[in-house]
Amino acid sequence: MNELNNFKERFSPEAKSILIAAQKIALSLGQEMSSKHILAAIVSAKGTLSADLLEEENVTPGKMNKLLSLKKQSSETKILKPSISSDGAETIKLAFTKAKKYNHSRLGSEHLLLAIVSDKELAAHALLKSNGADIKLIKEKIVSLFDE
């Protein structure tokens, strides 16, 4: 139990809020939380650096909601309890790896976004790409902030 609490403590309050919002989005669609839901929650987190970076790339909450609502119609099995897909788990795992790489003690929204733009296998990466976002530019901006 202590290990779980230590793990939770490594999330910034902002990242905790984003992950809670992502889980709510996923549940509202009857889906497991994935990188797409995490991305949607980041986009909706007004005033955060990550949301601002995405807005600069014209990735808006309205666009994300529209894309996710299309997925709702095609969902076959409804998820009724909070759960996370392998894609969602990989996003969080990679975000922790990125935070560790930059010697950051807490995982923030920027680490979650960096994970998404760094891994072409994540569903959210493809969603950003299909939205016309300059993934390379987003990644460069985050990395340059971390390198300062």
N, C-alpha and C positions, 0 to 999 in steps of 0.2 A: 504494500500500500504506500509506503514511503517513497518508493521509486516512482510511482505514478504521480504523486504530489510534486516531486522534484521535476519530473518531466513537464507537468503543467506550469510550473513556476518559470520555465524557460521561455514561455510565450509572453510577449509584451501584452499589455491590456488591449492595445489596438488589434493585435493578431488574434487574441482570444475572441474579441467581438466579431472579427471577420469570420472566424471558423464557426462561431455560433450562428451567425447570419447565413453562412453557406449551408449549414445543416438544416436550417429552417427552410431555405429555398429548395433544397433537395426533397425534404419531406413534403412540401407543398406540391411538388411534382410527382410524388410517389416514387422517388428514386434514391439510390445510395448517393451519399455525398462524393463528388468527384472533383477533379481539377476545374471543370466547367463551373460548378457551383462556387468554388473558392474564388475563381475569377470574377463571377457575377457579384459576389460579396465585396471584393476589392474595389470593383468599379463603383459600387454604391456607397463606399466609405468616404463620403465627401470630406475634403480638407486633409486627406492623407496624401503623402508624397506619391504613393502608388496610384491612387485614383487620379491625381493630377497628371501624372505621366501618361496614363491611359487616355485621359480626356484630350491631351495634346495630340494623340493619335486617332482622335474621333471615335474612341471606344466609349460609349455612353451607357448608362443604366437602361435607357429605353431600347437601345439596340440589343443589349444582352438579354433583357426580358423577352424581347420578341424572338430571339434565337432559341432561348430555353423553352418558351411556351410552345414552339413548334415541336420540340423534342417530347413535350408532355403528351401530345396526341399519339405519338408512336410508341409510348412506353407500354409494354405488355404486362409486366408484373409490378404491382404497386407495393412499395416499401412502406410499412406502417410504423416502424421503429427506427430511431437514429442508427445509421450504419454508414460505413465508409467503403468505397470501392478500392480496388488495388491502385487505380489511377490517382485517387485522392490521397491514399496512404503514401504513394510514391512522391507526390507533390510535397507533402509535409516532410518526409524523410530527406528529400533533396534540399528543401529550404533549410533544414537543420545543418546539412552538410555545408551549404553556402555560408550560413552564419558562423559556423566553426572556422571555415576557411579565412574569414575576415576577422577572426578573434572577437566576434560579438557574443556576449553572454546571453542575450535574449534574441528570440526570433521575432521579427516584425513583418509588417505587410510587404516591405521591400524584398525580404528574403523569399516570401511566398511568390511574389511576382517574378523575381529573378529565377526561381525554380521553374516556373511556367515557361518563361521565354528561353530557358536553357535546354529544355528537354523536348525535342521534336515528337517524341512518342506520346506526350500528354495530350489529352483531348482539348484542353484549354489552349494549348499552343496552336493547334489546328484551327480552333475557333478564332483566335486573334489573327491568324494568317488570312483566313477567309473574310475577315472584317477589313482587310487591307492595312492592318497596323504594321508599322516598320519594327519588326521584332528585334532586329539587330540594333537599331537606334535605342529602343527601350533598354535593352541589355547594356549597351555602352553607357547610357546615362546612369543607371544604377551602379554599375561597376565603378564609374568615375567618382560617384559620391562616396562609395566605400573605400576607394583608394586615397581620398583626401586626408 
